[in-house]
Amino acid sequence: MNQSEIIANMAEIFDEVFEYEGALSAETTSADVEEWDSLGHIRLVLAVENKFGIRFQPSEVVGLKNLGELADLVAQKAG
């Protein structure tokens, strides 16, 4: 699965976690999504883990800068 396919699959997660129905791209950041604060980040990571059947180490997700980086990490884990 490539980055754009993963981001497309994340639209459902963003609606569920943040009630966000806007367009998502690799450049989407927490500043673009009102509910994406530190607690929202944890909820997002848990939802992504469940959706894709993967597990992250805390150190892997702390420094993510945008949705593209998260999608790349999912691609690596889902391999």
PyMOL Python script that loads the backbone (N, CA, C, O; Angstrom):
from pymol import cmd

cmd.read_pdbstr("""\
ATOM      1  N   MET A   1       0.859  -1.169   0.000  1.00  0.00           N
ATOM      2  CA  MET A   1       0.000   0.000   0.000  1.00  0.00           C
ATOM      3  C   MET A   1       0.908   1.235   0.000  1.00  0.00           C
ATOM      4  O   MET A   1       1.853   1.315   0.784  1.00  0.00           O
ATOM      5  N   ASN A   2       0.618   2.190  -0.876  1.00  0.00           N
ATOM      6  CA  ASN A   2       1.451   3.392  -0.927  1.00  0.00           C
ATOM      7  C   ASN A   2       0.856   4.520  -0.070  1.00  0.00           C
ATOM      8  O   ASN A   2      -0.247   4.404   0.464  1.00  0.00           O
ATOM      9  N   GLN A   3       1.615   5.602   0.041  1.00  0.00           N
ATOM     10  CA  GLN A   3       1.228   6.705   0.919  1.00  0.00           C
ATOM     11  C   GLN A   3      -0.158   7.252   0.599  1.00  0.00           C
ATOM     12  O   GLN A   3      -0.958   7.476   1.508  1.00  0.00           O
ATOM     13  N   SER A   4      -0.451   7.469  -0.676  1.00  0.00           N
ATOM     14  CA  SER A   4      -1.751   8.058  -1.022  1.00  0.00           C
ATOM     15  C   SER A   4      -2.908   7.110  -0.714  1.00  0.00           C
ATOM     16  O   SER A   4      -3.985   7.562  -0.325  1.00  0.00           O
ATOM     17  N   GLU A   5      -2.703   5.809  -0.879  1.00  0.00           N
ATOM     18  CA  GLU A   5      -3.745   4.837  -0.532  1.00  0.00           C
ATOM     19  C   GLU A   5      -3.978   4.814   0.984  1.00  0.00           C
ATOM     20  O   GLU A   5      -5.116   4.720   1.444  1.00  0.00           O
ATOM     21  N   ILE A   6      -2.906   4.900   1.737  1.00  0.00           N
ATOM     22  CA  ILE A   6      -3.027   4.907   3.192  1.00  0.00           C
ATOM     23  C   ILE A   6      -3.762   6.155   3.658  1.00  0.00           C
ATOM     24  O   ILE A   6      -4.641   6.082   4.516  1.00  0.00           O
ATOM     25  N   ILE A   7      -3.398   7.306   3.087  1.00  0.00           N
ATOM     26  CA  ILE A   7      -4.067   8.561   3.458  1.00  0.00           C
ATOM     27  C   ILE A   7      -5.550   8.493   3.111  1.00  0.00           C
ATOM     28  O   ILE A   7      -6.384   8.962   3.886  1.00  0.00           O
ATOM     29  N   ALA A   8      -5.890   7.920   1.970  1.00  0.00           N
ATOM     30  CA  ALA A   8      -7.299   7.768   1.589  1.00  0.00           C
ATOM     31  C   ALA A   8      -8.034   6.906   2.618  1.00  0.00           C
ATOM     32  O   ALA A   8      -9.182   7.194   2.954  1.00  0.00           O
ATOM     33  N   ASN A   9      -7.387   5.859   3.116  1.00  0.00           N
ATOM     34  CA  ASN A   9      -7.996   4.994   4.136  1.00  0.00           C
ATOM     35  C   ASN A   9      -8.130   5.701   5.476  1.00  0.00           C
ATOM     36  O   ASN A   9      -8.964   5.318   6.296  1.00  0.00           O
ATOM     37  N   MET A  10      -7.330   6.713   5.706  1.00  0.00           N
ATOM     38  CA  MET A  10      -7.377   7.429   6.974  1.00  0.00           C
ATOM     39  C   MET A  10      -8.539   8.415   7.068  1.00  0.00           C
ATOM     40  O   MET A  10      -8.826   8.918   8.154  1.00  0.00           O
ATOM     41  N   ALA A  11      -9.203   8.698   5.968  1.00  0.00           N
ATOM     42  CA  ALA A  11     -10.334   9.631   5.998  1.00  0.00           C
ATOM     43  C   ALA A  11     -11.394   9.161   6.988  1.00  0.00           C
ATOM     44  O   ALA A  11     -11.950   9.968   7.734  1.00  0.00           O
ATOM     45  N   GLU A  12     -11.674   7.875   6.998  1.00  0.00           N
ATOM     46  CA  GLU A  12     -12.658   7.309   7.932  1.00  0.00           C
ATOM     47  C   GLU A  12     -12.191   7.475   9.378  1.00  0.00           C
ATOM     48  O   GLU A  12     -12.991   7.776  10.264  1.00  0.00           O
ATOM     49  N   ILE A  13     -10.904   7.278   9.610  1.00  0.00           N
ATOM     50  CA  ILE A  13     -10.346   7.441  10.957  1.00  0.00           C
ATOM     51  C   ILE A  13     -10.473   8.888  11.412  1.00  0.00           C
ATOM     52  O   ILE A  13     -10.863   9.151  12.549  1.00  0.00           O
ATOM     53  N   PHE A  14     -10.145   9.830  10.527  1.00  0.00           N
ATOM     54  CA  PHE A  14     -10.230  11.244  10.893  1.00  0.00           C
ATOM     55  C   PHE A  14     -11.663  11.656  11.188  1.00  0.00           C
ATOM     56  O   PHE A  14     -11.905  12.479  12.070  1.00  0.00           O
ATOM     57  N   ASP A  15     -12.618  11.086  10.452  1.00  0.00           N
ATOM     58  CA  ASP A  15     -14.027  11.376  10.731  1.00  0.00           C
ATOM     59  C   ASP A  15     -14.417  10.811  12.095  1.00  0.00           C
ATOM     60  O   ASP A  15     -15.112  11.468  12.870  1.00  0.00           O
ATOM     61  N   GLU A  16     -13.971   9.600  12.382  1.00  0.00           N
ATOM     62  CA  GLU A  16     -14.314   8.933  13.641  1.00  0.00           C
ATOM     63  C   GLU A  16     -13.646   9.618  14.843  1.00  0.00           C
ATOM     64  O   GLU A  16     -14.305   9.866  15.853  1.00  0.00           O
ATOM     65  N   VAL A  17     -12.370   9.920  14.746  1.00  0.00           N
ATOM     66  CA  VAL A  17     -11.608  10.455  15.873  1.00  0.00           C
ATOM     67  C   VAL A  17     -11.835  11.954  16.065  1.00  0.00           C
ATOM     68  O   VAL A  17     -11.984  12.431  17.190  1.00  0.00           O
ATOM     69  N   PHE A  18     -11.859  12.696  14.944  1.00  0.00           N
ATOM     70  CA  PHE A  18     -11.922  14.157  15.027  1.00  0.00           C
ATOM     71  C   PHE A  18     -13.211  14.770  14.493  1.00  0.00           C
ATOM     72  O   PHE A  18     -13.398  15.985  14.563  1.00  0.00           O
ATOM     73  N   GLU A  19     -14.112  13.922  13.954  1.00  0.00           N
ATOM     74  CA  GLU A  19     -15.300  14.423  13.253  1.00  0.00           C
ATOM     75  C   GLU A  19     -14.873  15.404  12.163  1.00  0.00           C
ATOM     76  O   GLU A  19     -15.493  16.448  11.965  1.00  0.00           O
ATOM     77  N   TYR A  20     -13.797  15.040  11.462  1.00  0.00           N
ATOM     78  CA  TYR A  20     -13.197  15.875  10.414  1.00  0.00           C
ATOM     79  C   TYR A  20     -13.520  15.269   9.067  1.00  0.00           C
ATOM     80  O   TYR A  20     -13.225  14.101   8.814  1.00  0.00           O
ATOM     81  N   GLU A  21     -14.121  16.057   8.212  1.00  0.00           N
ATOM     82  CA  GLU A  21     -14.499  15.559   6.897  1.00  0.00           C
ATOM     83  C   GLU A  21     -13.824  16.338   5.783  1.00  0.00           C
ATOM     84  O   GLU A  21     -14.207  16.214   4.620  1.00  0.00           O
ATOM     85  N   GLY A  22     -12.819  17.143   6.127  1.00  0.00           N
ATOM     86  CA  GLY A  22     -12.097  17.911   5.124  1.00  0.00           C
ATOM     87  C   GLY A  22     -11.161  17.030   4.321  1.00  0.00           C
ATOM     88  O   GLY A  22     -11.015  15.838   4.592  1.00  0.00           O
ATOM     89  N   ALA A  23     -10.537  17.632   3.335  1.00  0.00           N
ATOM     90  CA  ALA A  23      -9.587  16.907   2.495  1.00  0.00           C
ATOM     91  C   ALA A  23      -8.310  16.640   3.289  1.00  0.00           C
ATOM     92  O   ALA A  23      -7.842  17.487   4.050  1.00  0.00           O
ATOM     93  N   LEU A  24      -7.767  15.456   3.094  1.00  0.00           N
ATOM     94  CA  LEU A  24      -6.513  15.081   3.727  1.00  0.00           C
ATOM     95  C   LEU A  24      -5.433  14.973   2.670  1.00  0.00           C
ATOM     96  O   LEU A  24      -5.694  14.542   1.546  1.00  0.00           O
ATOM     97  N   SER A  25      -4.226  15.362   3.027  1.00  0.00           N
ATOM     98  CA  SER A  25      -3.082  15.204   2.132  1.00  0.00           C
ATOM     99  C   SER A  25      -1.864  14.871   2.977  1.00  0.00           C
ATOM    100  O   SER A  25      -1.934  14.878   4.206  1.00  0.00           O
ATOM    101  N   ALA A  26      -0.763  14.583   2.328  1.00  0.00           N
ATOM    102  CA  ALA A  26       0.477  14.283   3.041  1.00  0.00           C
ATOM    103  C   ALA A  26       0.922  15.469   3.884  1.00  0.00           C
ATOM    104  O   ALA A  26       1.620  15.296   4.883  1.00  0.00           O
ATOM    105  N   GLU A  27       0.523  16.665   3.491  1.00  0.00           N
ATOM    106  CA  GLU A  27       0.933  17.879   4.199  1.00  0.00           C
ATOM    107  C   GLU A  27       0.006  18.255   5.361  1.00  0.00           C
ATOM    108  O   GLU A  27       0.290  19.213   6.080  1.00  0.00           O
ATOM    109  N   THR A  28      -1.092  17.523   5.558  1.00  0.00           N
ATOM    110  CA  THR A  28      -2.022  17.824   6.642  1.00  0.00           C
ATOM    111  C   THR A  28      -1.303  17.698   7.983  1.00  0.00           C
ATOM    112  O   THR A  28      -0.634  16.699   8.247  1.00  0.00           O
ATOM    113  N   THR A  29      -1.446  18.725   8.830  1.00  0.00           N
ATOM    114  CA  THR A  29      -0.822  18.720  10.153  1.00  0.00           C
ATOM    115  C   THR A  29      -1.888  18.907  11.227  1.00  0.00           C
ATOM    116  O   THR A  29      -3.062  19.122  10.927  1.00  0.00           O
ATOM    117  N   SER A  30      -1.462  18.822  12.463  1.00  0.00           N
ATOM    118  CA  SER A  30      -2.392  19.017  13.570  1.00  0.00           C
ATOM    119  C   SER A  30      -2.978  20.425  13.565  1.00  0.00           C
ATOM    120  O   SER A  30      -4.084  20.632  14.065  1.00  0.00           O
ATOM    121  N   ALA A  31      -2.265  21.384  13.014  1.00  0.00           N
ATOM    122  CA  ALA A  31      -2.774  22.754  12.935  1.00  0.00           C
ATOM    123  C   ALA A  31      -3.978  22.865  11.991  1.00  0.00           C
ATOM    124  O   ALA A  31      -4.761  23.810  12.087  1.00  0.00           O
ATOM    125  N   ASP A  32      -4.120  21.896  11.082  1.00  0.00           N
ATOM    126  CA  ASP A  32      -5.218  21.908  10.115  1.00  0.00           C
ATOM    127  C   ASP A  32      -6.502  21.278  10.655  1.00  0.00           C
ATOM    128  O   ASP A  32      -7.573  21.464  10.078  1.00  0.00           O
ATOM    129  N   VAL A  33      -6.401  20.543  11.747  1.00  0.00           N
ATOM    130  CA  VAL A  33      -7.530  19.791  12.295  1.00  0.00           C
ATOM    131  C   VAL A  33      -7.755  20.252  13.732  1.00  0.00           C
ATOM    132  O   VAL A  33      -6.917  20.030  14.606  1.00  0.00           O
ATOM    133  N   GLU A  34      -8.882  20.887  13.960  1.00  0.00           N
ATOM    134  CA  GLU A  34      -9.159  21.535  15.244  1.00  0.00           C
ATOM    135  C   GLU A  34      -8.972  20.617  16.452  1.00  0.00           C
ATOM    136  O   GLU A  34      -8.389  21.036  17.451  1.00  0.00           O
ATOM    137  N   GLU A  35      -9.443  19.403  16.383  1.00  0.00           N
ATOM    138  CA  GLU A  35      -9.421  18.485  17.531  1.00  0.00           C
ATOM    139  C   GLU A  35      -8.090  17.745  17.694  1.00  0.00           C
ATOM    140  O   GLU A  35      -7.923  16.985  18.647  1.00  0.00           O
ATOM    141  N   TRP A  36      -7.148  17.959  16.780  1.00  0.00           N
ATOM    142  CA  TRP A  36      -5.896  17.204  16.792  1.00  0.00           C
ATOM    143  C   TRP A  36      -4.912  17.851  17.758  1.00  0.00           C
ATOM    144  O   TRP A  36      -3.984  18.547  17.346  1.00  0.00           O
ATOM    145  N   ASP A  37      -5.125  17.614  19.038  1.00  0.00           N
ATOM    146  CA  ASP A  37      -4.225  18.081  20.083  1.00  0.00           C
ATOM    147  C   ASP A  37      -3.452  16.861  20.591  1.00  0.00           C
ATOM    148  O   ASP A  37      -3.458  15.815  19.941  1.00  0.00           O
ATOM    149  N   SER A  38      -2.793  16.982  21.734  1.00  0.00           N
ATOM    150  CA  SER A  38      -1.979  15.864  22.220  1.00  0.00           C
ATOM    151  C   SER A  38      -2.825  14.624  22.528  1.00  0.00           C
ATOM    152  O   SER A  38      -2.417  13.505  22.217  1.00  0.00           O
ATOM    153  N   LEU A  39      -3.984  14.816  23.129  1.00  0.00           N
ATOM    154  CA  LEU A  39      -4.869  13.683  23.392  1.00  0.00           C
ATOM    155  C   LEU A  39      -5.421  13.133  22.081  1.00  0.00           C
ATOM    156  O   LEU A  39      -5.513  11.918  21.903  1.00  0.00           O
ATOM    157  N   GLY A  40      -5.782  14.016  21.174  1.00  0.00           N
ATOM    158  CA  GLY A  40      -6.254  13.591  19.862  1.00  0.00           C
ATOM    159  C   GLY A  40      -5.207  12.796  19.108  1.00  0.00           C
ATOM    160  O   GLY A  40      -5.539  11.868  18.370  1.00  0.00           O
ATOM    161  N   HIS A  41      -3.941  13.155  19.290  1.00  0.00           N
ATOM    162  CA  HIS A  41      -2.848  12.435  18.635  1.00  0.00           C
ATOM    163  C   HIS A  41      -2.801  10.990  19.126  1.00  0.00           C
ATOM    164  O   HIS A  41      -2.614  10.064  18.338  1.00  0.00           O
ATOM    165  N   ILE A  42      -2.970  10.810  20.423  1.00  0.00           N
ATOM    166  CA  ILE A  42      -2.983   9.456  20.985  1.00  0.00           C
ATOM    167  C   ILE A  42      -4.164   8.671  20.431  1.00  0.00           C
ATOM    168  O   ILE A  42      -4.015   7.514  20.039  1.00  0.00           O
ATOM    169  N   ARG A  43      -5.331   9.295  20.399  1.00  0.00           N
ATOM    170  CA  ARG A  43      -6.522   8.625  19.859  1.00  0.00           C
ATOM    171  C   ARG A  43      -6.323   8.276  18.383  1.00  0.00           C
ATOM    172  O   ARG A  43      -6.734   7.206  17.935  1.00  0.00           O
ATOM    173  N   LEU A  44      -5.696   9.177  17.630  1.00  0.00           N
ATOM    174  CA  LEU A  44      -5.424   8.920  16.215  1.00  0.00           C
ATOM    175  C   LEU A  44      -4.488   7.731  16.055  1.00  0.00           C
ATOM    176  O   LEU A  44      -4.754   6.835  15.254  1.00  0.00           O
ATOM    177  N   VAL A  45      -3.405   7.716  16.804  1.00  0.00           N
ATOM    178  CA  VAL A  45      -2.429   6.628  16.709  1.00  0.00           C
ATOM    179  C   VAL A  45      -3.085   5.287  17.045  1.00  0.00           C
ATOM    180  O   VAL A  45      -2.858   4.298  16.347  1.00  0.00           O
ATOM    181  N   LEU A  46      -3.892   5.245  18.101  1.00  0.00           N
ATOM    182  CA  LEU A  46      -4.583   4.002  18.467  1.00  0.00           C
ATOM    183  C   LEU A  46      -5.539   3.544  17.371  1.00  0.00           C
ATOM    184  O   LEU A  46      -5.615   2.354  17.065  1.00  0.00           O
ATOM    185  N   ALA A  47      -6.266   4.486  16.784  1.00  0.00           N
ATOM    186  CA  ALA A  47      -7.203   4.147  15.707  1.00  0.00           C
ATOM    187  C   ALA A  47      -6.461   3.638  14.472  1.00  0.00           C
ATOM    188  O   ALA A  47      -6.918   2.701  13.816  1.00  0.00           O
ATOM    189  N   VAL A  48      -5.327   4.244  14.155  1.00  0.00           N
ATOM    190  CA  VAL A  48      -4.522   3.798  13.010  1.00  0.00           C
ATOM    191  C   VAL A  48      -3.973   2.393  13.272  1.00  0.00           C
ATOM    192  O   VAL A  48      -3.995   1.538  12.386  1.00  0.00           O
ATOM    193  N   GLU A  49      -3.487   2.162  14.479  1.00  0.00           N
ATOM    194  CA  GLU A  49      -3.001   0.824  14.826  1.00  0.00           C
ATOM    195  C   GLU A  49      -4.103  -0.217  14.638  1.00  0.00           C
ATOM    196  O   GLU A  49      -3.869  -1.276  14.055  1.00  0.00           O
ATOM    197  N   ASN A  50      -5.292   0.082  15.127  1.00  0.00           N
ATOM    198  CA  ASN A  50      -6.416  -0.864  15.003  1.00  0.00           C
ATOM    199  C   ASN A  50      -6.811  -1.081  13.557  1.00  0.00           C
ATOM    200  O   ASN A  50      -7.039  -2.217  13.141  1.00  0.00           O
ATOM    201  N   LYS A  51      -6.896  -0.007  12.786  1.00  0.00           N
ATOM    202  CA  LYS A  51      -7.334  -0.109  11.389  1.00  0.00           C
ATOM    203  C   LYS A  51      -6.365  -0.946  10.558  1.00  0.00           C
ATOM    204  O   LYS A  51      -6.787  -1.770   9.746  1.00  0.00           O
ATOM    205  N   PHE A  52      -5.071  -0.732  10.762  1.00  0.00           N
ATOM    206  CA  PHE A  52      -4.073  -1.379   9.918  1.00  0.00           C
ATOM    207  C   PHE A  52      -3.446  -2.617  10.558  1.00  0.00           C
ATOM    208  O   PHE A  52      -2.599  -3.265   9.944  1.00  0.00           O
ATOM    209  N   GLY A  53      -3.855  -2.954  11.792  1.00  0.00           N
ATOM    210  CA  GLY A  53      -3.342  -4.160  12.450  1.00  0.00           C
ATOM    211  C   GLY A  53      -1.855  -4.088  12.747  1.00  0.00           C
ATOM    212  O   GLY A  53      -1.143  -5.083  12.605  1.00  0.00           O
ATOM    213  N   ILE A  54      -1.381  -2.917  13.160  1.00  0.00           N
ATOM    214  CA  ILE A  54       0.037  -2.713  13.448  1.00  0.00           C
ATOM    215  C   ILE A  54       0.189  -2.112  14.844  1.00  0.00           C
ATOM    216  O   ILE A  54      -0.797  -1.723  15.471  1.00  0.00           O
ATOM    217  N   ARG A  55       1.426  -2.041  15.322  1.00  0.00           N
ATOM    218  CA  ARG A  55       1.721  -1.407  16.608  1.00  0.00           C
ATOM    219  C   ARG A  55       2.919  -0.481  16.415  1.00  0.00           C
ATOM    220  O   ARG A  55       3.889  -0.818  15.734  1.00  0.00           O
ATOM    221  N   PHE A  56       2.822   0.691  17.032  1.00  0.00           N
ATOM    222  CA  PHE A  56       3.910   1.663  16.997  1.00  0.00           C
ATOM    223  C   PHE A  56       4.605   1.690  18.351  1.00  0.00           C
ATOM    224  O   PHE A  56       3.998   1.399  19.381  1.00  0.00           O
ATOM    225  N   GLN A  57       5.874   2.039  18.333  1.00  0.00           N
ATOM    226  CA  GLN A  57       6.594   2.378  19.554  1.00  0.00           C
ATOM    227  C   GLN A  57       6.336   3.860  19.814  1.00  0.00           C
ATOM    228  O   GLN A  57       6.260   4.640  18.864  1.00  0.00           O
ATOM    229  N   PRO A  58       6.201   4.264  21.066  1.00  0.00           N
ATOM    230  CA  PRO A  58       5.961   5.691  21.349  1.00  0.00           C
ATOM    231  C   PRO A  58       6.981   6.608  20.672  1.00  0.00           C
ATOM    232  O   PRO A  58       6.621   7.675  20.175  1.00  0.00           O
ATOM    233  N   SER A  59       8.231   6.204  20.651  1.00  0.00           N
ATOM    234  CA  SER A  59       9.272   7.030  20.044  1.00  0.00           C
ATOM    235  C   SER A  59       9.061   7.232  18.544  1.00  0.00           C
ATOM    236  O   SER A  59       9.558   8.206  17.979  1.00  0.00           O
ATOM    237  N   GLU A  60       8.331   6.323  17.895  1.00  0.00           N
ATOM    238  CA  GLU A  60       8.089   6.437  16.456  1.00  0.00           C
ATOM    239  C   GLU A  60       7.055   7.512  16.124  1.00  0.00           C
ATOM    240  O   GLU A  60       7.114   8.120  15.056  1.00  0.00           O
ATOM    241  N   VAL A  61       6.125   7.743  17.021  1.00  0.00           N
ATOM    242  CA  VAL A  61       5.013   8.640  16.694  1.00  0.00           C
ATOM    243  C   VAL A  61       5.098  10.009  17.345  1.00  0.00           C
ATOM    244  O   VAL A  61       4.323  10.903  17.006  1.00  0.00           O
ATOM    245  N   VAL A  62       6.020  10.185  18.265  1.00  0.00           N
ATOM    246  CA  VAL A  62       6.129  11.461  18.973  1.00  0.00           C
ATOM    247  C   VAL A  62       6.521  12.595  18.037  1.00  0.00           C
ATOM    248  O   VAL A  62       5.947  13.680  18.122  1.00  0.00           O
ATOM    249  N   GLY A  63       7.468  12.376  17.161  1.00  0.00           N
ATOM    250  CA  GLY A  63       7.998  13.458  16.342  1.00  0.00           C
ATOM    251  C   GLY A  63       7.386  13.602  14.969  1.00  0.00           C
ATOM    252  O   GLY A  63       7.920  14.341  14.142  1.00  0.00           O
ATOM    253  N   LEU A  64       6.282  12.922  14.693  1.00  0.00           N
ATOM    254  CA  LEU A  64       5.669  13.016  13.367  1.00  0.00           C
ATOM    255  C   LEU A  64       5.215  14.445  13.092  1.00  0.00           C
ATOM    256  O   LEU A  64       4.570  15.071  13.934  1.00  0.00           O
ATOM    257  N   LYS A  65       5.552  14.955  11.917  1.00  0.00           N
ATOM    258  CA  LYS A  65       5.246  16.345  11.586  1.00  0.00           C
ATOM    259  C   LYS A  65       3.968  16.521  10.774  1.00  0.00           C
ATOM    260  O   LYS A  65       3.351  17.586  10.809  1.00  0.00           O
ATOM    261  N   ASN A  66       3.564  15.468  10.034  1.00  0.00           N
ATOM    262  CA  ASN A  66       2.380  15.591   9.191  1.00  0.00           C
ATOM    263  C   ASN A  66       1.810  14.205   8.875  1.00  0.00           C
ATOM    264  O   ASN A  66       2.367  13.177   9.261  1.00  0.00           O
ATOM    265  N   LEU A  67       0.712  14.212   8.179  1.00  0.00           N
ATOM    266  CA  LEU A  67       0.023  12.962   7.856  1.00  0.00           C
ATOM    267  C   LEU A  67       0.857  12.092   6.921  1.00  0.00           C
ATOM    268  O   LEU A  67       0.787  10.865   6.991  1.00  0.00           O
ATOM    269  N   GLY A  68       1.637  12.711   6.055  1.00  0.00           N
ATOM    270  CA  GLY A  68       2.498  11.948   5.150  1.00  0.00           C
ATOM    271  C   GLY A  68       3.506  11.105   5.908  1.00  0.00           C
ATOM    272  O   GLY A  68       3.755   9.954   5.550  1.00  0.00           O
ATOM    273  N   GLU A  69       4.090  11.679   6.961  1.00  0.00           N
ATOM    274  CA  GLU A  69       5.051  10.919   7.769  1.00  0.00           C
ATOM    275  C   GLU A  69       4.365   9.758   8.477  1.00  0.00           C
ATOM    276  O   GLU A  69       4.936   8.672   8.583  1.00  0.00           O
ATOM    277  N   LEU A  70       3.145   9.975   8.963  1.00  0.00           N
ATOM    278  CA  LEU A  70       2.395   8.895   9.595  1.00  0.00           C
ATOM    279  C   LEU A  70       2.076   7.806   8.568  1.00  0.00           C
ATOM    280  O   LEU A  70       2.205   6.619   8.868  1.00  0.00           O
ATOM    281  N   ALA A  71       1.669   8.193   7.380  1.00  0.00           N
ATOM    282  CA  ALA A  71       1.355   7.220   6.333  1.00  0.00           C
ATOM    283  C   ALA A  71       2.596   6.420   5.940  1.00  0.00           C
ATOM    284  O   ALA A  71       2.512   5.213   5.715  1.00  0.00           O
ATOM    285  N   ASP A  72       3.743   7.088   5.860  1.00  0.00           N
ATOM    286  CA  ASP A  72       4.982   6.371   5.543  1.00  0.00           C
ATOM    287  C   ASP A  72       5.317   5.346   6.625  1.00  0.00           C
ATOM    288  O   ASP A  72       5.770   4.241   6.326  1.00  0.00           O
ATOM    289  N   LEU A  73       5.093   5.721   7.874  1.00  0.00           N
ATOM    290  CA  LEU A  73       5.347   4.803   8.983  1.00  0.00           C
ATOM    291  C   LEU A  73       4.399   3.607   8.922  1.00  0.00           C
ATOM    292  O   LEU A  73       4.806   2.471   9.168  1.00  0.00           O
ATOM    293  N   VAL A  74       3.140   3.867   8.596  1.00  0.00           N
ATOM    294  CA  VAL A  74       2.174   2.771   8.430  1.00  0.00           C
ATOM    295  C   VAL A  74       2.636   1.834   7.315  1.00  0.00           C
ATOM    296  O   VAL A  74       2.579   0.614   7.468  1.00  0.00           O
ATOM    297  N   ALA A  75       3.091   2.393   6.204  1.00  0.00           N
ATOM    298  CA  ALA A  75       3.556   1.564   5.084  1.00  0.00           C
ATOM    299  C   ALA A  75       4.727   0.681   5.499  1.00  0.00           C
ATOM    300  O   ALA A  75       4.792  -0.486   5.112  1.00  0.00           O
ATOM    301  N   GLN A  76       5.646   1.227   6.281  1.00  0.00           N
ATOM    302  CA  GLN A  76       6.781   0.443   6.760  1.00  0.00           C
ATOM    303  C   GLN A  76       6.324  -0.686   7.663  1.00  0.00           C
ATOM    304  O   GLN A  76       6.794  -1.817   7.535  1.00  0.00           O
ATOM    305  N   LYS A  77       5.406  -0.387   8.577  1.00  0.00           N
ATOM    306  CA  LYS A  77       4.936  -1.389   9.550  1.00  0.00           C
ATOM    307  C   LYS A  77       4.064  -2.450   8.897  1.00  0.00           C
ATOM    308  O   LYS A  77       4.152  -3.632   9.230  1.00  0.00           O
ATOM    309  N   ALA A  78       3.220  -2.018   7.961  1.00  0.00           N
ATOM    310  CA  ALA A  78       2.287  -2.945   7.324  1.00  0.00           C
ATOM    311  C   ALA A  78       3.000  -3.791   6.285  1.00  0.00           C
ATOM    312  O   ALA A  78       2.541  -4.873   5.920  1.00  0.00           O
ATOM    313  N   GLY A  79       4.138  -3.278   5.810  1.00  0.00           N
ATOM    314  CA  GLY A  79       5.044  -3.904   4.876  1.00  0.00           C
ATOM    315  C   GLY A  79       4.504  -4.965   4.059  1.00  0.00           C
ATOM    316  O   GLY A  79       5.222  -5.542   3.243  1.00  0.00           O
TER     317      GLY A  79
END
""", "prot")
cmd.dss("prot")
cmd.show_as("cartoon", "prot")
cmd.util.cbc("prot")
cmd.orient("prot")
